[in-house]
Amino acid sequence: MVHRIDDDQKLPQTRLTVFAVIVVALALLLMIGFWRLQVLDTQHYAELAYRNHIRTIPIIAPRGLILDRYGNVLLGNYPSFSVLLNRDSPGQVKPYLPEIAAGLGLNLQQLRKQVDEAAVTLPRYQPLVIKSNATQADVAFVESHRADIRCLDLLMVQRRRYPADGFMSHVLGYVGDVSAREIAKSHGRYRPGDVVGKSGLEYEYNRILMGVDGSRRVIVDSRGRVRGTLGETPAIPGKTIRLTIDENLERVAFNDLKGKEGAVVALDPQTGGVLVMASAPSFNANELSNGPTPAEWDALVDNPEHPLLNRAIQAQLAPGSTFKIIMATAMLQTGVPPPNFTVFCRGYQNFYGRIFHCWKPGGHGLVGLHQAIIQSCDVYFYNVGQQLGIQRISYFAKHLGLGRLSGIDLPGEEPGLVPSISWKEHTFHQPWFPGETISVAIGQGATTVTPLQLAYSIGGIVSGGIFKQPHLLKTSDPAPEVRFPLKHSTVEKLTSAMYGVVNNPLGTAAASRLKGIQFCGKTGSAQVVSYQERRLLGGGKRYYSNAWFVGFAPEENPKIVVSVLVQGGHEGAEAAAPIASDIIKAYYQEKAHPQPRFVNAEEPHSAEAAAVSRN
């Protein structure tokens, strides 16, 4: 047998050559890698190594308190926990997301989206808040899974504690997690996970209340456990703000509105300070602040009673006979008709081929302006409206504070509507018909006001034509004002007649008279539908007239003006005037026994507050 020795020796030599080439190639790759690591990317990898054992933990600034005019706390905070997701190693986080979502009651898809968005917008070493208001069960879940889910942590925070009964919910508003839209508009001021004001004063004065977050840098081991602290930047708490609101009077209004749909506004006409602003029904702001489910939010939005509506500044409704004070002001200022004008009321009168009825079927007989206001005679003011005309009515109504924003420091105020010839032509492309003026003259037709506007308007009229801008923030600076000077005789006649509404036995609000108090006012009832339509619709409270009352005290140099709306209340004298009476009575009782001031409560500088723009 012949052996081929040359072939056997050639095969190992080839293998050795290939192996040598591979070894050299690997050595070159390692050398290149070391070169990049040690020379080219030294700073980058050093930073990654640093972040591997240094973690930045946020310190959330507590929001500022909100106090009433006497320093009583209307809105404060309570200690709570937020759940953090540490994202130092993204690959080790995502596998745990299903378990985290199940344990904390979170939506898995939303959690994954939140984590993906944070990967783009936040540094990796910055923790992500995945649940801002942790329950006891959430805290227990995190604590019991620290060993196996090391990316979870807890952060102590101060949370808002809103009144559970809905007290002042529309004025105070609520907070919530910042949205992507808000982050985009903030120019770097907000970050994902921030809590910001969403409505009410929480929104209006968010910059003052929010404060500035701090941070703490800690050393952690490979398991994420804290081993030491490198430094801390303390949080700057939000500033406390003091309101013009009187908590005691606010509570009276809140209790009187329970079970009703309506609003109460009380102003100091000399300063514009809001003493009371209540709207019913209210809502529990804690539920909205904690993040309602889509079903909970839809239930609120679709509720036929509209609990989210701040009726004090957003309910635009016909003012009914309270508008007669505007009519009387225009009449006395212009002399059209003259102050001694009288009408014989039979309970109805024909205008332009149509019968217009008075609220009193048998009529009031012969009445002048004084008795027409006291007894709220419709026929009298039909005639006044016919002689004034819609253009004069519109002019005075607008200059007396209706049909425009008051400028109150709350978001969402509505302007109401004062109709005119140009308004109808622009809106409906139709001419104004004289018969429409007859309806407007008693606060019906297209005219709409808000409870705040009515208080602002009447407060300015009885103050001689000085209209102080309504405001909720208590400052030392005088409020802006609008002047529309009224004759002394005009103010005297109007206040005397409004005193008679409450204190004359024939007055429509005589049942609400207060002994020893010069309580004045005007009732109003505004139809929602006609009597015929209500019968066809089957009746029901929601088709009843809206009840209004606006009053003030004392008769001269008034210190408080109150506007009350009760939707479906039927008669202002029955449903609205007693509420105003309760407010006025409580006001005078408080004046007799003043509350002590809390001198340690911080008040923001008015200049700083004025410079704050909305969110």
Buried (B, 14 or more C-beta within 10 A) or exposed (E): EEEEEEEEEEEEEEEEEEEEEEEEEEEEEEEEEEEEEEEEEEEEEEEEEEBEBBBBBBBBBBBBBBBBBBBBBBBBBEEBBBBBBBBBEEEBBEEBBEBBBEBBEBEEEEBBEBBEBBEEEBEEBBBBBBBBBBBEEBBEBBEEBBEEBBBBBBBEBBBBBBBEEBBBBBBBBBBBBBEEEBBEEBEEBBBBBBBBBBBBBBBBBBBBBBBEBBBBBBEBEEEBEEEEEEEEBEBBBBBBBBBBBBBBBBBBBBEBBEEBBBBBBBBBBBBBBBBBBBBBBBBBBBBBBBEBEEEEBEEBEEEEEBBBBBBBBBBBBBBBBBBBBBBBBBBBBBEBBEBEBBBEBEBBBEBEEEEBBBBBEEBBBEBBBBBBBBBBBBBBBBBBBBBBBBEBBBBBBBBBBBBBEBBBBBBBBBBBBBBBBEBBEEEEEEEBEEBBBBBBBBBBBBBBBBBBBBBBBBBBBBBBBBBBBBBBBBBEEEBEEBEBEBEEEBBEBBBBBBBBBBBBEEBBBBEBBBEEBBBBBBBBBBBBBEEEEBEEEEEEEBBBBBBBBBBBBBBEEBBBBBBBBBBBBBBBBBBBBBBBBBBBBBBBEBEEEEBEEEEEBEBBEBEEBEEBEEB
